[in-house]
Amino acid sequence: MGRIGHHRSPAPAAASPRVGVFGGTFDPIHLAHLRCVEEAREILGLDRILLIPAADPPHKRGRSITPARHRLAMLRAAVRGNPRFSVSTVEIERDGLSFTIDTLRQLAAGHPSWHLTLLMGVDAFAEIDTWKEHVALFDEVDIGVLSRPPGPVRNLRALAPVAVRGRFRYSSDRKSLIHSNGNRVHFLSVSALDISATDIRERVRRARSIRYLVLPAVERYIERERLYRAEAKPN
């Protein structure tokens, strides 16, 4: 990506770390989250994945969300032992709503050598025109759109918001879109693991097993802190 707030510079040097940024509520982090970004890391040749729990996600206003300290602890437990995955607290430490463009600007300012790729699901991408300064996202970052087989529709350009559609052309293999400044939107097909955080929370509430849906360390944390239960501990 070009640095936030600047025109795109030449392709990053080989030494520049290629970092995938994957944000979300992670309530809780589960195996589908981890597997899809691991596959994205391999496909795009990323050096590491930065997982960022949202403090106050604007698209989930009015919904009950587990306190950030618990979601952060589960994320850290999930990535422990994986040197290519790490957790950032930039949104938890920042006041106000957790807007992606603000996070990317903060990361770019703090780590100017990083080549960032924003990772998101195809459902989120379909609604990206509702995001704060969504046009700037396309202007300034590479984006990896993750979908389950059989993948997104053939007309990839039609998936891009109207405001930016004219700025893109197809890559030679027609698997990505190339912005007029050289940034790319990659469309990636990842394993179809039908796991959702909503279902996990409901299973815990009903005292059903969540084994093999989350990592053991996350399962232990949920059990120890009695999360997602009617009689959950006070926050």
Helices and strands as residue ranges (DSSP letters): E 18-24, H 31-44, E 48-53, G 58-60, H 68-79, E 85-87, H 90-93, H 100-110, E 115-121, H 122-126, G 128-130, H 134-140, E 142-147, G 156-159, H 162-165, E 168-170, E 176-179, E 184-189, H 197-205, H 216-225
